[in-house]
């Protein structure tokens, strides 16, 4: 994690490039590299605050700020009217967490340990919740393909996305109650560790606020350069949303999952990968639907390939992780599927 801090040099670099109106490709690249360590600092500050706040409040903070970087980037994309990029980033985060992060964790952990075991009961609960969430996202898309397109522009159906978002958010709140209150014993890991605070509470809050502000600034640079950058390089905005933005926003979290797997703590690695996907669908997606009402309302309808990719990812992850054990070959399989999906989106 320490090497990420060397990327902080890209913060002043990106600001300078933006001020001199440099090539959009350079602005986009520098903003991406600047966001990665800032996301790491935000996560570290949240963990430090959790030490002072206690396990329950700390768990809520980690769940809430876990995908804050992606939420901030998506907010500025909404502001610019880049709805397809926003929806692609939601789908990409789910696919990336389940296939790339979980796959890399199983691969790294499997190279060090022949077989790694994890809590099968927790995985089953999280996987069933994830399957429900993806199905919930799929219903509006299926609905739009079975109804006359002209009817979708009427007031009768314009609230569909908002209604689905409200129900998704309600499930997210109930999920927090389930995991942090009524069934918290199910989630008690044998690898639980009590950490001593490295920072004072004042410093932790200051770092969290400062990182959030800087991420907002960098996100504005990044989003503002998306359209000219994609035209310059000849790639689609869909590829940027579904592959690049999720990797950038989750880089620090991804590295944590892989490090945990290397320490034979697959419970934590899987919790990061699957838990982050759940937060994206049940928390980030609904919040973005609500925020879009401030600008131009965004539908929650995904294109067919995005939807199929998410559903396939969930089914593959359920199959691979359903036995409570993992090895390096299963990790390779997940990463290969992710690679195939990424190539497909690149050539779209």
ABEGO torsion letter per residue (X at the ends): XAAAAAAAAAAAAAAAAAAAGBBAAAAAAAAAAAAAAAAAAAAAAAAAAAAAAEAAAAAAAAAAAAAAAAAAAAAAAAAAGBAAAAAAAAAAAAAAAAAAAAAAAAAAAAAABABBBBBAAAAAAAAAAAAAAAAAAAAAAAAAAABBAAAAABAAAAAAAAAAAAAAAAAAAAAAAAAAAAAAAAABBAABBBBBBABBAAAAAAAAAAAAAAAAAAAAAAAAAAAAAAAAAGBBAAAAAAAAAAAAAAAAAAAAAAAAAAAGBAAAAAAAAAAAAAAAAAAAAAAAAAAAAABBBBBABBBAAAAAAAAAAAAAAAAAAAAGBBBAAAAAAAAAAAAAAAAAAAAX
